[in-house]
Amino acid sequence: MEYTGDEIAVVGLAGRFPAAPDVPTLWRNLLDGVDAVHDHTVEELRSLGVGESLIADPTHVRGHGRLAGVADFDADFFDVPEAEARAMDPQQRLFLEQSWVALQDAAVDPTDGERAVGVFAGASANRYFLFRLLARQAGEDRHAEEDWEERLASRWAPDYLPTQVAYRLGLTGPAIAVQTACSSSLVAVCTAAQSLLDFRCDVALAGGVSVTEPRFRHTPGGLVSPDGRCRAFDAAGQGSGYGSGVAVVVLERLADALERGAQVHAVLRGWAVNNDGSARAGFAVPGLDGQVAVVTEAMASTSVTGADIGYVEAHGSGTLVGDAIEVASLTQAFGEAAGSCALGSVKTNLGNLDAAAGAAGLIKAVLAVKHATIPANLHHDVPNPEIDFAGGPFFVPVKTTEWTRSDRLAGVSSFGLGGTNAHVIVEQPPVEDPREDPVGPRVLVVSARTPDALRSLAARLGAHLAAEPGLRLDDVAHTLASRQRYACRVSTACGDITSAIAWLDRVAAGGGSAGEDSAGEGSAGRDAAVVDRPDVDGPDADVDRTLRSGRVVSLPHHPLQPRRHWIEVSS
């Protein structure tokens, strides 16, 4: 398809998910059909502070998308005082961390002053405040209710999620909280994309975060399934269990991304947001007309038809009525010209990540169009009898399959309780023009906040280069030079990947000291280590040339050193 100039590039990905500490692990789990929902034991529930009456309740749902390390945070790295870090909503801590990781993946330096970076994000209810801070305060002070209003400070309310990120990372674009229940993070993506088209910012972080615990009950006809599994589009669907996770994407105008050599994971061709209004059976019931309208508008905004789309990452609530309405609306929106189209939901792998669900689904779709692979939809045995699959273009893939179409487009839907709907059209990344092999040495710059972190990062980079032999030296140099610089820094000029790995191994082992100037093995220039100096002469003077002669690739980010910051409350 031809580009019109209104496209938005996805140039960075980050997140933490049940059974997946990062996006690459999430993708491997999706390809392998991993069910990441965890069945908690009684001992685990008690350790979370879940009460005995709930544990004994036969309707209590023990299956939950558990997120490892929720209590941990590198407060020093983000300059958050210890006491504040302990009281801060862990959702804000997680989203701050992953926003920074996403900028590292995109090789965007938020401190360069050249680009206004916006933040658009949503969070779930602050359960840490409800189940820990408030419970502890109430237990310690019988007059605690008098202080509640004062204690609803910026570190607790979801309103302050994006502004915390803007403050901690020094971002000057719009910082807007988006709260539309389960559709929050995908609505945030749509809002960010429109802000970029309107030139309100130059780069945008968009996504969502949710931290929940296994405190849910199953009720017949409700949203939570008995075992915490989501059986989207299946006859056994009884809702979806909840889970914790955070998903962040970095967006940039496509033309700008291509000009700076960004790594384009996928392209957003169009998007739309609306509400069902009153044309539905109840406030919590989805509306057919609203869902038809939002999908139709998103396709119309980029002249895409149902025949062009090969995969839809659905909202997939796992309820018989909700799934039937969603497929009926898609069938109507796609029209008679629609071709065969796969249908899936990441909720079948992770559970419902609430405010992060839409962005998690978007990341899955981005990776699907990028890698030409459609992951299996789990827990699908017998089709939902309320869905007319025979009368429409959709099928549910139960095995991971190759996406054979040369023009890969996907739709991503997310529908919030209360009727706010979002749909995004995602296209495969542009085909890269062929390039000649790099000629001459390239300057590698590795920096970190502390000497220990510098050595750790060098070790991670060396292992990554050894494991990815297809990487180009100019791309590695370009990516490292584009990232934010820290006080502890080493740099050298290398002629090839082999010499780069050897140099990184020496740095990881503690080689080099401040002011050292020596020729490294296989190096075309100096091997200089510079500590605690913001500006460097020598090899760094050639960084401008490095920035002009490569493209961004995914590389390991600066290591974080999280420690436990958590308030315990007994059951």
Disulfide bonds with the S-S distance in Angstrom:
none
